[in-house]
């Protein structure tokens, strides 16, 4: 899927229409991947044809347009149906690699009903400790039309976190980690969602 490809966007929009029109759903939810790579060859022909000069600004613009299209489609079919996205909790990765303009979506109406960053980090994570990351996400949500829900890593409780360096055993040693994060999410944001259902 290339967000610059009209056929790809139309295919997904048609799928969303089919779901909402034929099934009793409360909402449409997207996971975090829009551009799967920074590699310029991924959409080089579309970019060259666009006449734009900044590849990543152009990519973000493509994603913005698509997200707005999805939001408008959802609301046109069922105004009570909600639409939200769960980007990576790493804001730099989300903005610069996936090319998702979370700052725009969380400060302007017409893109999302909720944002659910996947903050799958412990409190002692050396690069992305839970509380500071939550605080950064709180700062960018500037419109009351967008709710902030925290995505929590239920699958990590009791398991070594191989990406946490010196804090790799935090999820093992702190048996209350997940419940603490859930309580903190409810206290400081609009709620939480756990991954995964299983």
Backbone as a printed PyTorch tensor [residue, N CA C, xyz], in Angstrom:
tensor([[[  0.8420,  -1.1930,   0.0000],
         [  0.0000,   0.0000,   0.0000],
         [  0.8770,   1.2420,   0.0000]],

        [[  0.7050,   2.0600,  -1.0140],
         [  1.3820,   3.3510,  -1.0700],
         [  0.3190,   4.4220,  -0.8810]],

        [[  0.4070,   5.2560,   0.1350],
         [ -0.5960,   6.3100,   0.3190],
         [ -0.7080,   7.2610,  -0.8680]],

        [[  0.2830,   7.2570,  -1.7580],
         [  0.2150,   8.1020,  -2.9490],
         [ -0.5700,   7.4360,  -4.0760]],

        [[ -0.9220,   6.1710,  -3.9140],
         [ -1.5930,   5.4100,  -4.9620],
         [ -3.1120,   5.4790,  -4.7980]],

        [[ -3.7730,   6.1020,  -5.7480],
         [ -5.2200,   6.2920,  -5.6610],
         [ -5.9650,   4.9630,  -5.6160]],

        [[ -5.5020,   3.9810,  -6.3710],
         [ -6.1650,   2.6760,  -6.3720],
         [ -6.0840,   2.0080,  -5.0000]],

        [[ -4.9430,   2.1200,  -4.3590],
         [ -4.7820,   1.5470,  -3.0220],
         [ -5.6900,   2.2170,  -2.0090]],

        [[ -5.7450,   3.5400,  -2.0590],
         [ -6.6180,   4.2880,  -1.1300],
         [ -8.0790,   3.9180,  -1.3630]],

        [[ -8.4790,   3.8640,  -2.6160],
         [ -9.8740,   3.5400,  -2.9500],
         [-10.2370,   2.1430,  -2.4650]],

        [[ -9.3170,   1.2060,  -2.6300],
         [ -9.5550,  -0.1700,  -2.1740],
         [ -9.8380,  -0.2020,  -0.6700]],

        [[ -9.0440,   0.5130,   0.1020],
         [ -9.2350,   0.5320,   1.5520],
         [-10.5250,   1.2620,   1.9180]],

        [[-10.8000,   2.3840,   1.2680],
         [-12.0370,   3.1150,   1.5310],
         [-13.2590,   2.2550,   1.2210]],

        [[-13.2120,   1.4950,   0.1350],
         [-14.3250,   0.6080,  -0.2000],
         [-14.5080,  -0.4770,   0.8570]],

        [[-13.4090,  -0.9750,   1.3810],
         [-13.4820,  -1.9730,   2.4450],
         [-14.1160,  -1.4110,   3.7060]],

        [[-13.7480,  -0.1770,   4.0380],
         [-14.3280,   0.4790,   5.2200],
         [-15.8240,   0.6960,   5.0130]],

        [[-16.1960,   1.1510,   3.8280],
         [-17.6210,   1.3460,   3.5240],
         [-18.3900,   0.0310,   3.6860]],

        [[-17.8360,  -1.0390,   3.1560],
         [-18.4940,  -2.3490,   3.2540],
         [-18.7010,  -2.7500,   4.7160]],

        [[-17.6830,  -2.5370,   5.5430],
         [-17.7770,  -2.9050,   6.9620],
         [-18.8860,  -2.1170,   7.6560]],

        [[-18.8660,  -0.8070,   7.5080],
         [-19.8190,   0.0290,   8.2470],
         [-21.2530,  -0.1840,   7.7500]],

        [[-21.4110,  -0.3610,   6.4400],
         [-22.7610,  -0.5070,   5.8940],
         [-23.3700,  -1.8840,   6.1470]],

        [[-22.5410,  -2.8940,   6.3890],
         [-23.0540,  -4.2560,   6.4950],
         [-22.9170,  -4.9010,   7.8700]],

        [[-22.1940,  -4.2630,   8.7710],
         [-21.9740,  -4.8660,  10.0780],
         [-22.1820,  -3.8170,  11.1650]],

        [[-22.5980,  -4.2900,  12.3280],
         [-22.8210,  -3.3900,  13.4500],
         [-21.4910,  -3.1740,  14.1740]],

        [[-20.7740,  -2.1510,  13.7650],
         [-19.4820,  -1.8570,  14.3880],
         [-19.5320,  -0.4960,  15.0710]],

        [[-18.7470,  -0.3630,  16.1160],
         [-18.6750,   0.9140,  16.8480],
         [-17.6620,   1.8580,  16.2440]],

        [[-16.7010,   1.3060,  15.4930],
         [-15.6790,   2.1780,  14.9470],
         [-14.7490,   1.4690,  13.9880]],

        [[-13.8870,   2.2640,  13.3900],
         [-12.8240,   1.7800,  12.5040],
         [-11.5000,   2.1710,  13.1560]],

        [[-10.5960,   1.1940,  13.2490],
         [ -9.3330,   1.4020,  13.9550],
         [ -8.1650,   1.0260,  13.0460]],

        [[ -7.1800,   1.9230,  12.9520],
         [ -5.9660,   1.6490,  12.1740],
         [ -4.7900,   1.4440,  13.1220]],

        [[ -3.9130,   0.5250,  12.7430],
         [ -2.6500,   0.3580,  13.4510],
         [ -1.6640,   1.3890,  12.9040]],

        [[ -0.3970,   1.2830,  13.2370],
         [  0.5250,   2.4030,  13.0630],
         [  1.2580,   2.5040,  11.7410]],

        [[  1.1450,   1.5660,  10.8330],
         [  2.0140,   1.5950,   9.6660],
         [  1.3630,   2.2380,   8.4460]],

        [[  1.9500,   3.3190,   7.9670],
         [  1.5040,   3.9660,   6.7330],
         [  2.6010,   3.8450,   5.6930]],

        [[  3.7590,   4.4150,   5.9530],
         [  4.9160,   4.1840,   5.0950],
         [  5.8080,   3.1750,   5.8120]],

        [[  6.0420,   2.0310,   5.1870],
         [  6.8010,   0.9740,   5.8630],
         [  8.3120,   1.1420,   5.7950]],

        [[  8.7690,   2.1900,   5.1140],
         [ 10.2080,   2.3470,   4.9130],
         [ 10.5460,   3.8100,   4.6350]],

        [[ 11.8060,   4.1550,   4.8770],
         [ 12.3060,   5.4720,   4.4680],
         [ 12.8760,   5.4320,   3.0570]],

        [[ 12.9910,   4.2610,   2.4970],
         [ 13.5980,   4.0600,   1.1800],
         [ 12.8650,   4.8960,   0.1240]],

        [[ 13.5940,   5.7740,  -0.5360],
         [ 12.9970,   6.6760,  -1.5260],
         [ 12.4640,   5.9380,  -2.7440]],

        [[ 12.9700,   4.7230,  -3.0110],
         [ 12.5170,   3.9770,  -4.1850],
         [ 11.0970,   3.4330,  -4.0200]],

        [[ 10.6040,   3.4050,  -2.7910],
         [  9.2770,   2.8350,  -2.5120],
         [  8.1840,   3.4900,  -3.3450]],

        [[  8.2680,   4.8040,  -3.4920],
         [  7.2380,   5.5300,  -4.2450],
         [  7.8760,   6.5890,  -5.1390]],

        [[  9.0430,   6.2670,  -5.6820],
         [  9.8280,   7.2570,  -6.4300],
         [  9.0980,   7.7810,  -7.6640]],

        [[  8.3690,   6.9090,  -8.3610],
         [  7.6640,   7.3620,  -9.5680],
         [  6.5540,   8.3540,  -9.2150]],

        [[  5.7930,   8.0300,  -8.1790],
         [  4.7210,   8.9320,  -7.7460],
         [  5.2910,  10.2660,  -7.2770]],

        [[  6.4090,  10.2010,  -6.5530],
         [  7.0270,  11.4240,  -6.0440],
         [  7.5350,  12.2910,  -7.1920]],

        [[  8.1870,  11.6720,  -8.1660],
         [  8.7000,  12.4240,  -9.3210],
         [  7.5460,  13.0830, -10.0790]],

        [[  6.4480,  12.3640, -10.2230],
         [  5.2930,  12.8940, -10.9510],
         [  4.5990,  14.0280, -10.1950]],

        [[  4.7770,  14.0470,  -8.8830],
         [  4.0980,  15.0690,  -8.0640],
         [  4.7040,  16.4580,  -8.2460]],

        [[  5.9940,  16.5130,  -8.5900],
         [  6.6720,  17.7950,  -8.7240],
         [  7.1000,  18.3960,  -7.4050]],

        [[  6.8230,  17.7090,  -6.3140],
         [  7.2170,  18.2060,  -4.9880],
         [  8.7140,  18.0230,  -4.7710]],

        [[  9.2640,  18.7540,  -3.8160],
         [ 10.7100,  18.7080,  -3.5850],
         [ 11.0950,  17.9530,  -2.3100]],

        [[ 10.2240,  17.9510,  -1.2990],
         [ 10.5270,  17.3420,  -0.0030],
         [  9.7640,  16.0210,   0.1110]],

        [[ 10.4930,  14.9030,  -0.0040],
         [  9.8650,  13.5850,  -0.0220],
         [  9.0150,  13.3310,   1.2140]],

        [[  9.5580,  13.6400,   2.3890],
         [  8.8420,  13.2730,   3.6150],
         [  7.6670,  14.1970,   3.9010]],

        [[  7.7790,  15.4490,   3.5260],
         [  6.6220,  16.3530,   3.6410],
         [  5.5210,  15.9010,   2.6830]],

        [[  5.9050,  15.4800,   1.4850],
         [  4.9380,  14.9760,   0.5040],
         [  4.2630,  13.7060,   1.0140]],

        [[  5.0580,  12.8130,   1.6010],
         [  4.4820,  11.5830,   2.1530],
         [  3.5000,  11.8960,   3.2780]],

        [[  3.8700,  12.7970,   4.1730],
         [  2.9520,  13.1660,   5.2670],
         [  1.6690,  13.7540,   4.7070]],

        [[  1.7770,  14.5580,   3.6670],
         [  0.5970,  15.1500,   3.0450],
         [ -0.3170,  14.0690,   2.4600]],

        [[  0.2780,  13.0470,   1.8520],
         [ -0.5100,  11.9220,   1.3320],
         [ -1.2680,  11.2240,   2.4460]],

        [[ -0.5880,  10.9740,   3.5500],
         [ -1.2230,  10.2810,   4.6780],
         [ -2.3080,  11.1600,   5.2830]],

        [[ -2.0170,  12.4490,   5.4380],
         [ -3.0310,  13.3730,   5.9820],
         [ -4.3050,  13.3340,   5.1480]],

        [[ -4.1450,  13.4110,   3.8350],
         [ -5.3090,  13.4020,   2.9420],
         [ -6.0950,  12.1090,   3.0720]],

        [[ -5.3780,  11.0050,   3.1630],
         [ -6.0360,   9.7100,   3.2810],
         [ -6.7850,   9.5860,   4.6100]],

        [[ -6.1390,   9.9860,   5.6990],
         [ -6.7850,   9.9040,   7.0130],
         [ -8.0350,  10.7730,   7.0440]],

        [[ -7.9530,  11.9480,   6.4590],
         [ -9.1250,  12.8340,   6.3940],
         [-10.2400,  12.1850,   5.5720]],

        [[ -9.8720,  11.5440,   4.4660],
         [-10.8570,  10.8420,   3.6420],
         [-11.5620,   9.7430,   4.4370]],

        [[-10.7850,   8.9940,   5.2020],
         [-11.3720,   7.9170,   6.0110],
         [-12.3300,   8.4940,   7.0320]],

        [[-11.8870,   9.5330,   7.7310],
         [-12.7350,  10.1600,   8.7530],
         [-14.0510,  10.6400,   8.1430]],

        [[-13.9670,  11.3220,   7.0200],
         [-15.1690,  11.8590,   6.3800],
         [-16.0860,  10.7480,   5.8860]],

        [[-15.4980,   9.6760,   5.3590],
         [-16.3050,   8.5400,   4.9210],
         [-17.0370,   7.9000,   6.0950]],

        [[-16.3160,   7.6340,   7.1690],
         [-16.9260,   7.0160,   8.3570],
         [-18.1030,   7.8520,   8.8350]],

        [[-17.8930,   9.1510,   8.9830],
         [-18.9390,  10.0290,   9.5100],
         [-20.1070,  10.1790,   8.5440]],

        [[-19.8360,  10.0910,   7.2360],
         [-20.9210,  10.2390,   6.2630],
         [-21.8580,   9.0320,   6.2740]],

        [[-21.3400,   7.8790,   6.6760],
         [-22.1560,   6.6700,   6.7190],
         [-22.8520,   6.5420,   8.0750]],

        [[-22.1070,   6.8050,   9.1470],
         [-22.6600,   6.6740,  10.4970],
         [-21.9540,   7.6820,  11.3950]],

        [[-22.6430,   8.7470,  11.7380],
         [-22.0180,   9.8220,  12.5170],
         [-21.6160,   9.3720,  13.9200]],

        [[-22.2020,   8.2580,  14.4010],
         [-21.8430,   7.7420,  15.7250],
         [-20.6460,   6.8070,  15.6850]],

        [[-20.2760,   6.3730,  14.4990],
         [-19.1290,   5.4800,  14.3450],
         [-17.8560,   6.3000,  14.5610]],

        [[-16.8980,   5.7530,  15.2900],
         [-15.6710,   6.4960,  15.5810],
         [-14.5060,   5.9660,  14.7480]],

        [[-13.5110,   6.8110,  14.5920],
         [-12.3150,   6.4540,  13.8380],
         [-11.0880,   6.8870,  14.6170]],

        [[-10.1550,   5.9580,  14.7710],
         [ -8.9350,   6.2810,  15.4910],
         [ -7.7510,   5.4810,  14.9900]],

        [[ -6.5880,   5.9200,  15.4340],
         [ -5.3260,   5.3260,  14.9880],
         [ -4.4350,   5.0630,  16.1970]],

        [[ -3.7120,   3.9380,  16.1410],
         [ -2.7650,   3.5750,  17.2000],
         [ -1.3490,   3.6270,  16.6450]],

        [[ -0.7290,   4.8060,  16.6540],
         [  0.6470,   4.9020,  16.1530],
         [  1.6470,   4.3600,  17.1720]],

        [[  2.8530,   4.1710,  16.7250],
         [  3.9340,   3.8230,  17.6360],
         [  4.0430,   4.9060,  18.7010]],

        [[  4.4020,   4.5070,  19.9110],
         [  4.5930,   5.4800,  20.9890],
         [  5.8090,   6.3610,  20.7680]],

        [[  6.7060,   5.9350,  19.8960],
         [  7.9080,   6.7020,  19.5720],
         [  7.5370,   7.7950,  18.5620]],

        [[  7.4090,   9.0180,  19.0450],
         [  6.9170,  10.1110,  18.2030],
         [  7.8280,  10.4050,  17.0160]],

        [[  9.1280,  10.3160,  17.2100],
         [ 10.0710,  10.5780,  16.1270],
         [  9.9000,   9.5530,  15.0080]],

        [[  9.8100,   8.2860,  15.3710],
         [  9.6050,   7.2250,  14.3870],
         [  8.2740,   7.4130,  13.6640]],

        [[  7.2550,   7.7170,  14.4270],
         [  5.9160,   7.8920,  13.8650],
         [  5.8930,   9.0160,  12.8360]],

        [[  6.5280,  10.1370,  13.1640],
         [  6.5000,  11.3070,  12.2940],
         [  7.4630,  11.1770,  11.1100]],

        [[  8.6750,  10.7090,  11.3820],
         [  9.7220,  10.7460,  10.3560],
         [  9.8740,   9.4830,   9.5260]],

        [[  9.4440,   8.3420,  10.0280],
         [  9.5300,   7.1090,   9.2390],
         [  8.1730,   6.7270,   8.6670]],

        [[  7.1640,   6.6710,   9.5250],
         [  5.8130,   6.3120,   9.0480],
         [  5.1410,   7.4840,   8.3460]],

        [[  5.7130,   8.6850,   8.5120],
         [  5.1970,   9.9020,   7.8650],
         [  3.7550,  10.2060,   8.2710]],

        [[  3.4910,  10.0640,   9.5500],
         [  2.1620,  10.3740,  10.0760],
         [  2.2490,  11.6540,  10.8970]],

        [[  1.4910,  12.6540,  10.4910],
         [  1.5490,  13.9580,  11.1520],
         [  0.6250,  13.9760,  12.3640]],

        [[  1.0850,  13.2960,  13.3990],
         [  0.3090,  13.1890,  14.6340],
         [  0.0320,  14.5620,  15.2400]],

        [[  0.9080,  15.5130,  15.0120],
         [  0.7320,  16.8560,  15.5680],
         [ -0.4940,  17.5270,  14.9540]],

        [[ -0.6530,  17.3780,  13.6530],
         [ -1.8110,  17.9440,  12.9670],
         [ -3.0880,  17.2240,  13.3910]],

        [[ -3.0570,  15.8850,  13.3830],
         [ -4.2600,  15.1140,  13.6970],
         [ -4.7770,  15.3770,  15.1040]],

        [[ -3.8520,  15.6760,  16.0100],
         [ -4.2430,  15.8660,  17.4110],
         [ -4.5450,  17.3210,  17.7580]],

        [[ -4.3760,  18.2220,  16.8040],
         [ -4.6360,  19.6370,  17.0910],
         [ -5.7150,  20.2330,  16.1970]],

        [[ -6.1430,  19.4810,  15.1880],
         [ -7.1810,  19.9750,  14.2810],
         [ -8.3370,  18.9770,  14.2160]],

        [[ -9.5370,  19.4800,  14.0780],
         [-10.6950,  18.6130,  13.9210],
         [-10.7260,  18.0320,  12.5120]],

        [[-11.4060,  16.8880,  12.3740],
         [-11.6280,  16.3330,  11.0480],
         [-10.6900,  15.2180,  10.6340]],

        [[ -9.8330,  14.7600,  11.5500],
         [ -8.9250,  13.6650,  11.2340],
         [ -9.2340,  12.4140,  12.0500]],

        [[ -9.4290,  12.5800,  13.3430],
         [ -9.5800,  11.4430,  14.2550],
         [-10.5890,  11.7390,  15.3530]],

        [[-11.1380,  10.6710,  15.9130],
         [-11.8990,  10.7790,  17.1600],
         [-11.0030,  10.4520,  18.3420]],

        [[ -9.9910,   9.6210,  18.1030],
         [ -9.0430,   9.2960,  19.1740],
         [ -7.6860,   8.9390,  18.5820]],

        [[ -6.6770,   9.1300,  19.4190],
         [ -5.3160,   8.6870,  19.1110],
         [ -4.9290,   7.7350,  20.2390]],

        [[ -4.2940,   6.6230,  19.8870],
         [ -3.9520,   5.6250,  20.8980],
         [ -2.4970,   5.1910,  20.7380]],

        [[ -1.5520,   6.0240,  21.1640],
         [ -0.1390,   5.6640,  21.0160],
         [  0.1860,   4.3720,  21.7580]],

        [[  0.9780,   3.5480,  21.1140],
         [  1.3960,   2.2780,  21.7050],
         [  2.5830,   2.5520,  22.6330]],

        [[  2.2680,   2.8620,  23.8690],
         [  3.3290,   3.1830,  24.8390],
         [  3.6790,   1.8970,  25.5810]],

        [[  4.4330,   1.0700,  24.8860],
         [  4.7590,  -0.2730,  25.3580],
         [  6.0900,  -0.2740,  26.1160]],

        [[  6.2960,   0.7240,  26.9440],
         [  7.5560,   0.8980,  27.6580],
         [  7.3170,   0.8630,  29.1650]],

        [[  8.2920,   0.3410,  29.8810],
         [  8.2210,   0.3500,  31.3390],
         [  8.5700,   1.7210,  31.9010]],

        [[  8.3940,   1.8670,  33.2000],
         [  8.7030,   3.1420,  33.8550],
         [ 10.1930,   3.4500,  33.8410]],

        [[ 11.0280,   2.4120,  33.7710],
         [ 12.4820,   2.6090,  33.8310],
         [ 13.1770,   2.4120,  32.4890]],

        [[ 12.4110,   2.3720,  31.4180],
         [ 13.0040,   2.2020,  30.0860],
         [ 14.0260,   3.3180,  29.8670]],

        [[ 15.2560,   2.9880,  29.4690],
         [ 16.3070,   4.0160,  29.3750],
         [ 16.0690,   5.0790,  28.3060]],

        [[ 15.3730,   4.7400,  27.2370],
         [ 15.1600,   5.6950,  26.1490],
         [ 13.7540,   6.2760,  26.1150]],

        [[ 12.7850,   5.5420,  26.6510],
         [ 11.3920,   5.9780,  26.5490],
         [ 10.6120,   5.5610,  27.7960]],

        [[ 10.9210,   6.1380,  28.9560],
         [ 10.2000,   5.7690,  30.1680],
         [  8.7240,   6.1780,  30.0820]],

        [[  7.8620,   5.3360,  30.6200],
         [  6.4270,   5.4600,  30.4560],
         [  5.8890,   6.8690,  30.7040]],

        [[  6.1410,   7.4460,  31.8630],
         [  5.5420,   8.7330,  32.2090],
         [  5.9540,   9.8750,  31.2770]],

        [[  7.2380,  10.0760,  30.9980],
         [  7.6160,  11.1480,  30.0690],
         [  7.0110,  10.9850,  28.6780]],

        [[  6.8820,   9.7350,  28.2160],
         [  6.2910,   9.5130,  26.8980],
         [  4.8080,   9.8820,  26.9200]],

        [[  4.0980,   9.4790,  27.9660],
         [  2.6830,   9.8540,  28.1020],
         [  2.5470,  11.3800,  28.1150]],

        [[  3.4240,  12.0440,  28.8460],
         [  3.3820,  13.5070,  28.9520],
         [  3.5650,  14.1630,  27.5850]],

        [[  4.4990,  13.6360,  26.7860],
         [  4.7140,  14.1900,  25.4480],
         [  3.4640,  14.0540,  24.5840]],

        [[  2.7810,  12.9380,  24.6890],
         [  1.5480,  12.7510,  23.9230],
         [  0.4510,  13.6810,  24.4210]],

        [[  0.3850,  13.8810,  25.7180],
         [ -0.6180,  14.8130,  26.2680],
         [ -0.4420,  16.2050,  25.6760]],

        [[  0.7970,  16.6170,  25.4960],
         [  1.0910,  17.9690,  25.0170],
         [  0.5910,  18.2220,  23.6050]],

        [[  0.5410,  17.1880,  22.7650],
         [  0.1640,  17.4350,  21.3690],
         [ -1.3420,  17.3430,  21.1300]],

        [[ -2.0900,  16.7780,  22.0720],
         [ -3.5490,  16.7020,  21.9050],
         [ -4.1270,  18.0460,  22.3310]],

        [[ -4.4950,  18.8540,  21.3270],
         [ -4.8970,  20.2370,  21.5910],
         [ -6.3270,  20.5440,  21.1970]],

        [[ -7.0630,  19.5490,  20.7550],
         [ -8.4710,  19.7750,  20.4320],
         [ -9.3220,  18.8030,  21.2430]],

        [[-10.4090,  19.2830,  21.8390],
         [-11.2450,  18.3890,  22.6450],
         [-11.9560,  17.3180,  21.8280]],

        [[-11.9300,  17.4430,  20.4950],
         [-12.5850,  16.4370,  19.6600],
         [-11.7690,  15.1460,  19.5550]],

        [[-10.5060,  15.1910,  19.9850],
         [ -9.6390,  14.0060,  19.9310],
         [ -9.3650,  13.5060,  21.3440]],

        [[ -9.7220,  12.2630,  21.5900],
         [ -9.4420,  11.6220,  22.8760],
         [ -8.0690,  10.9690,  22.8220]],

        [[ -7.3970,  10.9350,  23.9670],
         [ -6.0980,  10.2810,  24.0880],
         [ -6.2550,   9.0260,  24.9320]],

        [[ -6.1200,   7.8790,  24.2850],
         [ -6.1130,   6.6020,  24.9760],
         [ -4.7030,   6.0290,  24.8750]],

        [[ -4.2360,   5.3960,  25.9240],
         [ -2.8920,   4.8330,  25.9270],
         [ -2.9600,   3.3460,  25.5880]],

        [[ -2.1910,   2.9370,  24.5890],
         [ -2.0670,   1.5230,  24.2680],
         [ -1.0610,   0.8950,  25.2150]],

        [[ -1.4870,  -0.1300,  25.9450],
         [ -0.6250,  -0.7970,  26.9240],
         [ -0.2590,  -2.2020,  26.4520]],

        [[  0.9420,  -2.6340,  26.8390],
         [  1.4780,  -3.9170,  26.3670],
         [  1.1910,  -5.0320,  27.3580]],

        [[ -0.0280,  -5.5580,  27.3280],
         [ -0.3800,  -6.6560,  28.2280],
         [  0.5210,  -7.8690,  27.9880]],

        [[  0.9560,  -8.0470,  26.7650],
         [  1.7800,  -9.2080,  26.4160],
         [  3.1680,  -9.1680,  27.0480]],

        [[  3.5770,  -7.9960,  27.5620],
         [  4.9210,  -7.8790,  28.1370],
         [  4.9730,  -8.2410,  29.6230]],

        [[  3.8260,  -8.2450,  30.3090],
         [  3.8400,  -8.5100,  31.7540],
         [  4.4430,  -9.8870,  32.0190]],

        [[  5.4890,  -9.8990,  32.8460],
         [  6.1410, -11.1510,  33.2090],
         [  7.1520, -11.6540,  32.1990]],

        [[  7.4670, -10.8290,  31.1890],
         [  8.3630, -11.2550,  30.1140],
         [  9.5470, -10.2840,  30.0130]],

        [[ 10.7020, -10.8050,  29.6630],
         [ 11.8770,  -9.9570,  29.4510],
         [ 11.6430,  -9.0370,  28.2650]],

        [[ 11.9630,  -7.7500,  28.4400],
         [ 11.8210,  -6.7660,  27.3640],
         [ 13.1870,  -6.6100,  26.6930]],

        [[ 13.3470,  -7.2480,  25.5690],
         [ 14.6410,  -7.2850,  24.8920],
         [ 15.0660,  -5.9290,  24.3410]],

        [[ 14.1380,  -4.9670,  24.2580],
         [ 14.4630,  -3.6390,  23.7230],
         [ 14.6500,  -2.5940,  24.8120]],

        [[ 14.7410,  -3.0280,  26.0520],
         [ 14.7900,  -2.0660,  27.1550],
         [ 16.1570,  -1.9510,  27.8190]],

        [[ 17.1740,  -2.5070,  27.2200],
         [ 18.5240,  -2.3670,  27.7690],
         [ 18.6220,  -2.7730,  29.2220]],

        [[ 19.0740,  -1.8470,  30.0620],
         [ 19.2760,  -2.1440,  31.4830],
         [ 17.9710,  -2.4050,  32.2280]],

        [[ 16.8530,  -2.0310,  31.6390],
         [ 15.5460,  -2.2550,  32.2860],
         [ 14.8290,  -3.4750,  31.7010]],

        [[ 15.5850,  -4.3930,  31.1230],
         [ 14.9750,  -5.5330,  30.4290],
         [ 14.1710,  -6.4470,  31.3470]],

        [[ 14.4700,  -6.4450,  32.6480],
         [ 13.7550,  -7.3150,  33.5840],
         [ 12.6330,  -6.6080,  34.3380]],

        [[ 12.3760,  -5.3550,  33.9890],
         [ 11.3770,  -4.5780,  34.7270],
         [  9.9920,  -5.2290,  34.6750]],

        [[  9.6020,  -5.7430,  33.5230],
         [  8.2780,  -6.3600,  33.3880],
         [  8.1900,  -7.6880,  34.1380]],

        [[  9.3290,  -8.2880,  34.4270],
         [  9.3610,  -9.5270,  35.2080],
         [  9.3220,  -9.2030,  36.6970]],

        [[ 10.1640,  -8.2670,  37.1240],
         [ 10.3000,  -7.9610,  38.5460],
         [  9.1300,  -7.1730,  39.1170]],

        [[  8.5130,  -6.3250,  38.3140],
         [  7.3870,  -5.5170,  38.7790],
         [  6.0930,  -6.1990,  38.3400]],

        [[  5.5440,  -7.0180,  39.2110],
         [  4.3520,  -7.7950,  38.8540],
         [  3.0970,  -6.9360,  38.7650]],

        [[  3.1870,  -5.6880,  39.1940],
         [  2.0380,  -4.7780,  39.1420],
         [  2.1760,  -3.7360,  38.0110]],

        [[  3.1580,  -3.9260,  37.1620],
         [  3.4450,  -2.9220,  36.1250],
         [  2.2050,  -2.5680,  35.3010]],

        [[  1.5560,  -3.5680,  34.7610],
         [  0.4300,  -3.3230,  33.8660],
         [ -0.7280,  -2.6420,  34.5970]],

        [[ -1.0230,  -3.0880,  35.8030],
         [ -2.1330,  -2.4660,  36.5450],
         [ -1.7910,  -1.0300,  36.9260]],

        [[ -0.5270,  -0.7480,  37.2390],
         [ -0.0960,   0.6260,  37.5360],
         [ -0.2450,   1.5070,  36.3020]],

        [[  0.1610,   0.9860,  35.1540],
         [  0.0480,   1.7600,  33.9240],
         [ -1.4160,   2.0220,  33.5750]],

        [[ -2.2690,   1.0440,  33.7820],
         [ -3.6920,   1.2340,  33.5150],
         [ -4.2590,   2.3190,  34.4280]],

        [[ -3.9050,   2.2790,  35.6980],
         [ -4.3880,   3.2810,  36.6550],
         [ -3.8640,   4.6690,  36.2920]],

        [[ -2.5980,   4.7510,  35.9340],
         [ -2.0230,   6.0400,  35.5530],
         [ -2.6540,   6.5650,  34.2550]],

        [[ -2.9570,   5.6710,  33.3340],
         [ -3.5880,   6.0890,  32.0820],
         [ -4.9590,   6.6900,  32.3400]],

        [[ -5.7270,   6.0620,  33.2040],
         [ -7.0710,   6.5710,  33.5280],
         [ -6.9690,   7.9050,  34.2660]],

        [[ -5.9500,   8.0460,  35.0840],
         [ -5.7700,   9.2740,  35.8650],
         [ -5.3620,  10.4490,  34.9910]],

        [[ -4.4700,  10.2190,  34.0220],
         [ -3.8720,  11.3230,  33.2850],
         [ -4.3400,  11.4670,  31.8290]],

        [[ -5.0920,  10.4850,  31.3220],
         [ -5.5730,  10.5740,  29.9420],
         [ -7.0390,  10.1450,  29.9130]],

        [[ -7.5570,   9.9000,  28.7180],
         [ -8.9610,   9.5070,  28.5820],
         [ -9.1870,   8.0160,  28.7560]],

        [[ -8.1190,   7.2460,  28.9530],
         [ -8.2730,   5.8130,  29.1700],
         [ -7.1510,   5.0170,  28.5550]],

        [[ -7.3710,   3.7310,  28.4410],
         [ -6.3360,   2.8420,  27.9010],
         [ -6.9850,   1.6760,  27.1700]],

        [[ -6.1710,   1.0300,  26.3410],
         [ -6.5530,  -0.1760,  25.6390],
         [ -5.3690,  -1.1210,  25.7530]],

        [[ -5.6360,  -2.4080,  26.0090],
         [ -4.5480,  -3.3590,  26.1590],
         [ -4.3590,  -4.1990,  24.9000]],

        [[ -3.1000,  -4.4090,  24.5590],
         [ -2.7580,  -5.3320,  23.4890],
         [ -2.0250,  -6.5140,  24.1240]],

        [[ -2.4970,  -7.6930,  23.9210],
         [ -3.5490,  -8.0000,  22.9680],
         [ -4.7560,  -8.5730,  23.7000]],

        [[ -5.8290,  -8.7500,  22.9700],
         [ -7.0550,  -9.3290,  23.5240],
         [ -6.7890, -10.7040,  24.1330]],

        [[ -5.9250, -11.4840,  23.4910],
         [ -5.6430, -12.8430,  23.9830],
         [ -4.9640, -12.7990,  25.3440]]])
